[in-house]
Amino acid sequence: MECVNTSGKRKTAVARAVVKEGTGKVTINKVPIEVYTPELARLKIKEPLELAPEKAAKIDIAVNVQGGGVMGQAAAIRTAIARGMVDYYKDDELDAMFRAYDRTLIINDDRRKLPKNPLGPGARAKKQKSYR
């Protein structure tokens, strides 16, 4: 029985997915996707599964995710799931379809925080000055 390990990242969230032959079960940190909350995150995670439903029905996906916030984790999970499906089926058409729908399904989001600068409380904010 074939088994594929993939990962997805967004900000500080890291998701690891294990894809194997099965009946279409998807679990996130051992919680079934049907009861995963919040709903908005669940809808985001289900996107790759709904784009290729006939392929998603033949595999089981177990995702382990750590770090980040709720939506960062959701984006990391969907990347891991989409990559896992492409790797499992070794299907270039599926890869092209995911990329055409949304590039971040296959490619990690590489945006990061700007480093803080010495003259202020954050990356962009500066100490205010008035000449009065």
C-alpha positions in Angstrom: 0.0 0.0 0.0 1.4 3.3 -1.1 1.8 6.2 1.4 2.9 9.8 0.6 4.2 12.4 3.1 3.9 16.1 2.2 4.0 19.4 4.0 2.6 22.9 3.7 3.5 26.2 5.3 2.0 29.6 5.9 3.5 32.2 8.2 4.5 30.1 11.3 2.0 27.3 10.7 3.4 24.0 9.5 1.1 21.2 8.3 2.3 17.6 7.6 0.0 15.3 5.6 0.0 11.6 5.2 -1.9 10.4 2.1 -2.7 6.7 1.7 -5.3 4.5 0.0 -8.7 4.6 1.7 -12.3 5.8 1.5 -12.0 9.6 1.5 -11.5 10.2 5.3 -9.7 13.5 6.1 -8.6 14.1 9.7 -6.8 17.2 11.1 -4.9 16.6 14.4 -7.1 13.4 14.7 -10.3 15.5 14.3 -12.6 14.6 11.3 -12.8 17.5 8.8 -16.6 17.4 9.1 -16.5 18.8 12.7 -13.4 21.0 12.3 -14.1 24.6 13.4 -14.3 27.4 12.5 -16.4 26.9 9.4 -14.5 29.4 7.2 -11.3 27.6 7.8 -13.0 24.2 7.0 -14.3 25.6 3.7 -10.8 26.8 2.8 -9.3 23.4 3.7 -11.9 21.5 1.6 -11.1 23.4 -1.7 -8.5 20.9 -3.1 -10.9 18.1 -2.1 -13.8 19.7 -4.0 -11.7 20.4 -7.1 -11.0 16.7 -7.6 -13.8 14.9 -5.8 -13.4 11.5 -7.6 -9.7 11.4 -6.7 -10.3 12.6 -3.1 -12.8 9.8 -2.5 -10.2 7.0 -3.0 -7.6 8.3 -0.4 -7.4 8.9 3.3 -5.6 12.0 4.5 -4.2 12.5 8.0 -2.9 16.0 8.7 -0.9 17.1 11.7 -0.6 20.9 12.0 1.2 23.1 14.5 1.9 26.8 15.0 0.3 30.0 13.7 -3.3 31.1 13.8 -6.5 29.5 12.6 -6.4 30.8 9.0 -2.6 30.3 8.7 -3.1 26.7 9.7 -6.0 26.3 7.2 -3.8 27.7 4.4 -0.9 25.3 5.4 -3.3 22.3 5.5 -4.8 23.0 2.1 -1.3 23.2 0.6 -0.3 20.0 2.2 -3.5 18.2 1.1 -3.1 19.5 -2.5 0.5 18.5 -2.7 -0.3 15.1 -1.2 -2.9 14.4 -3.8 -0.6 15.4 -6.7 2.3 13.3 -5.3 0.0 10.3 -4.6 -1.5 10.2 -8.1 1.7 11.5 -9.8 -0.7 13.6 -12.0 0.6 16.7 -13.8 -2.8 17.7 -15.0 -4.0 17.8 -11.4 -1.0 19.9 -10.5 -1.8 22.3 -13.4 -5.4 22.5 -12.4 -4.6 23.3 -8.8 -2.1 26.0 -9.9 -4.6 27.6 -12.3 -7.2 27.7 -9.5 -4.9 29.1 -6.8 -1.1 29.1 -6.9 -0.9 28.8 -3.1 -2.4 25.3 -3.3 0.9 24.0 -4.5 3.4 26.7 -3.5 4.0 27.9 0.0 3.3 31.5 0.8 6.7 33.1 1.2 5.6 36.4 2.8 7.2 37.0 6.1 7.2 39.9 8.7 9.5 42.8 8.0 12.2 43.1 10.7 11.7 45.8 13.3 13.8 48.9 12.8 15.7 50.7 15.6 13.8 54.0 15.4 10.4 52.8 16.4 8.0 50.2 17.9 7.6 48.1 14.7 8.8 47.6 11.2 7.1 50.7 9.7 6.0 52.8 12.7 8.4 55.5 13.8 8.6 57.7 16.9 6.5 60.8 16.2 8.3 64.1 16.3 7.0 67.6 16.6 9.2 70.7 16.5 7.2 72.8 19.0 
